Amino acid sequence: MNEKIIEDIEYTVKSCLPALSAETQGVNEMLIYSLESGGKRVRPLLCLMFCRAAGGKAENALYFAAAVEYIHAYSLIHDDLPCMDNDDFRRGRLSSHKKFGEANALLAGDALLTHAFHILALAQESAEVTASQCLSAVKELSALAGASGMVGGQYIDLMYENKEASPEVLFTMDSLKTGALIEAACVLGCIAASAGSEKINAARDFARNLGLAFQITDDILEYNDENNSDILNGKSTYVSVFGIEKASSLAADFTKKAVDSLSAFQNADELRDFALGLLKRKK
Ligand code: GRG
């Protein structure tokens, strides 16, 4: 990974904001608050790295990467709402509804979700990406972020509040809630590189395993956080179901499986290093 692709992501996320009138400029203030608050940019980075690993130019995946980050930002705003996880803080700052009020936070999430698809459509104007590639990206992102993906996972999550989830339920829930958007990021990178089905399937395999490793690691990190809303909301986590040691070894196993699936790519060293780095992350 290099500094340049991080800079490019930051620039594109900002430059893709909707063009608003003076009356509605306040919406962008809320979007910027969520989009530029120190997120790790894991999903856009994966998107660009998969584009490169599949032989494409990273700049052609920038709009796709930004669209995935907009969806991610929306999901976090909605996830923090009182009717969901009821978290007052996100990334060490007030969550969106605490800063702007509940109704505005709902709108900010809606705006991010809707605008993500506008950004996908913009890709063909700004990069060497065809309309057909944009359409494939819309198909993937809408399926993986919607009811058959991330939203479906959140539905299972809510169903298991104050109810113990079996390991099977936990894996299914997190494959959707966390894994699906990661899968979208990886697949969209491949689409931007015009990759064939063998590479796309390998990217899916990588993402499904990395998604679980990522969520398990997130649970381990949250376990050590005194403001952990999972405990307050009576949620099952990998730590509560498996214990800390087994959870750690599961995260390592899923990361290894993810890394193994990179053999379909000629130049996947940065992806391998990134996956291994996520396992050791501290936030
Ligand atoms: C559809 C309302 C609704 C929610 C979608 C994905 C999701 C469900 C909610 C997000 C909340 C959450 C904690 C999901 C698990 C995925 C996860 C570990 C998110 C945090 O991702 P990071 O660590 O966040 O990449 P940063 O802050 O780095 O951007």
Residues whose N, C-alpha, C, O or C-beta is under 5 A from the ligand:
A	BS01	GRG	G39 K40 R41 V42 S75 L76 H78 D79 M150 V151 Q154 K177 T178 D218 K283
